[in-house]
Amino acid sequence: MAKPTGFMEYEREVPADRAPQERVSNWLEFHLHFPDEKLVQQSARCMDCGIPFCHTGELISGMASGCPVNNLIPEFNDLIYRGLWRQALDRLLKTNNFPEFTGRVCPAPCEGSCTLGINEPPVTIKNIEYSIIERGYAEGWIQPDPPEKRTGKR
């Protein structure tokens, strides 16, 4: 997957947030976007685990472990590393109907389950997921799909 030595070459980085004084004046996003080069580096940190615990949503002793919607995290990390953004979006949408929400509000138990997190800071999975769906909207890959027939119920 991705780059076998990426987790040794790149440190974990997360995008900065807008200053509180700036963000209290409007309702815009306060998490800043990462440039593509940084996202490729972060996806390269995915270390081709033998058993990736990040994408398996399980309850262990009553605590969530891994992605609750079973996103195919190592796969979309590999696609981002190779620059295949559209395929990464398709892979994300196979398991997650609302990545535009989960990329923002999910507490990211996948990062807590990342095998790299045993010895190093984990891969920035939540940020990568958020960036995939944002790019999908920016590129026009996400289109509205209204129902053919309305029931009239509200």
C-alpha positions in Angstrom: 0.0 0.0 0.0 1.1 3.5 -0.7 4.7 3.9 0.3 6.2 1.1 2.4 8.6 3.5 4.1 6.3 6.5 4.3 5.6 6.2 8.0 9.4 6.5 8.6 9.9 9.4 6.3 6.9 11.7 7.1 5.7 13.0 10.4 2.0 13.3 11.2 0.7 16.8 10.2 -2.7 18.2 10.6 -4.0 21.4 9.0 -4.2 24.5 11.1 -7.5 26.0 12.3 -8.5 29.6 11.8 -7.9 31.9 14.8 -10.8 32.1 17.2 -11.0 35.9 16.8 -11.5 35.4 13.0 -14.0 32.5 13.2 -16.4 34.1 15.7 -17.3 36.7 13.1 -18.8 34.2 10.6 -20.0 30.7 10.0 -17.3 29.5 7.6 -15.3 26.4 8.0 -12.6 26.8 10.6 -10.5 23.8 9.7 -8.2 24.9 6.9 -7.6 22.7 3.9 -4.3 20.8 3.4 -2.6 21.1 0.0 -2.5 17.9 -2.1 1.2 17.3 -1.6 0.7 17.1 2.2 -2.3 14.8 1.8 -0.2 12.5 -0.4 2.5 12.5 2.3 0.0 11.7 5.0 -1.5 8.9 2.9 2.0 7.5 2.4 2.2 7.0 6.2 -0.3 4.2 5.9 2.0 1.3 6.5 0.5 -1.8 4.8 -0.4 -3.5 8.0 -0.9 -7.3 7.9 -4.2 -6.9 9.7 -5.4 -3.3 9.5 -7.6 -2.6 12.5 -8.5 0.9 11.4 -11.3 -0.1 9.0 -13.0 -2.8 11.1 -15.7 -1.3 13.2 -15.8 -3.6 16.3 -16.8 -3.2 19.9 -14.1 -4.5 22.2 -15.1 -4.4 25.9 -17.9 -2.0 25.0 -15.5 0.5 23.4 -15.5 1.3 19.6 -12.4 0.2 17.8 -11.9 1.1 14.1 -14.2 2.7 11.7 -17.9 2.2 12.6 -19.0 2.3 9.0 -16.1 0.0 7.9 -14.5 2.5 5.4 -11.8 0.8 3.3 -9.1 3.1 4.8 -5.9 1.4 3.6 -7.4 1.3 0.1 -8.3 4.9 -0.2 -5.0 5.9 1.3 -3.2 4.0 -1.4 -5.3 5.6 -4.1 -4.6 9.1 -2.8 -0.9 8.3 -2.7 -1.1 7.3 -6.4 -3.1 10.4 -7.3 -6.3 8.5 -8.1 -8.7 10.9 -6.4 -11.8 9.8 -8.3 -11.2 6.2 -7.5 -10.6 7.1 -3.8 -13.9 8.8 -3.8 -15.6 5.8 -5.3 -14.0 3.6 -2.7 -15.1 5.9 0.1 -18.7 6.0 -1.2 -18.8 2.1 -1.2 -19.1 2.1 2.5 -20.1 5.6 3.6 -23.2 7.3 2.3 -22.4 10.6 4.1 -18.6 11.2 4.2 -19.3 15.0 4.1 -20.7 14.6 7.6 -18.4 11.9 9.0 -15.3 13.7 7.7 -16.3 16.6 10.0 -18.0 15.2 13.1 -16.7 11.7 13.5 -14.4 11.3 16.6 -12.2 9.1 14.4 -11.9 5.8 16.3 -10.0 4.6 13.2 -7.1 6.8 14.2 -7.1 5.3 17.7 -7.0 1.8 16.1 -4.3 2.6 13.6 -1.4 0.1 14.0 1.1 2.9 13.4 -0.3 4.6 16.5 1.3 2.0 18.7 4.7 3.6 18.3 4.2 6.8 16.4 1.3 9.3 15.9 -1.4 7.6 13.7 -2.2 8.3 10.1 -4.5 11.4 9.7 -7.4 9.3 8.4 -10.2 11.8 9.3 -8.5 14.6 7.4 -7.9 12.4 4.4 -11.5 11.3 4.3 -12.6 15.0 4.6 -10.3 16.0 1.8 -11.6 13.2 -0.5 -15.2 14.3 -0.3 -14.4 18.0 -0.5 -12.5 17.3 -3.7 -15.4 15.3 -5.0 -17.7 18.3 -4.6 -15.1 20.8 -6.0 -14.5 18.6 -9.1 -18.2 18.1 -9.7 -18.0 14.3 -9.2 -20.8 14.5 -6.6 -24.1 15.2 -8.2 -27.6 15.4 -6.7 -29.7 12.3 -7.2 -33.3 13.3 -6.4 -36.0 10.5 -6.4 -37.8 10.1 -9.7 -41.2 10.2 -8.0 -42.1 12.3 -4.9 -44.6 11.0 -2.4 -45.8 14.4 -1.2 -45.2 13.3 2.4 -43.1 15.5 4.6 
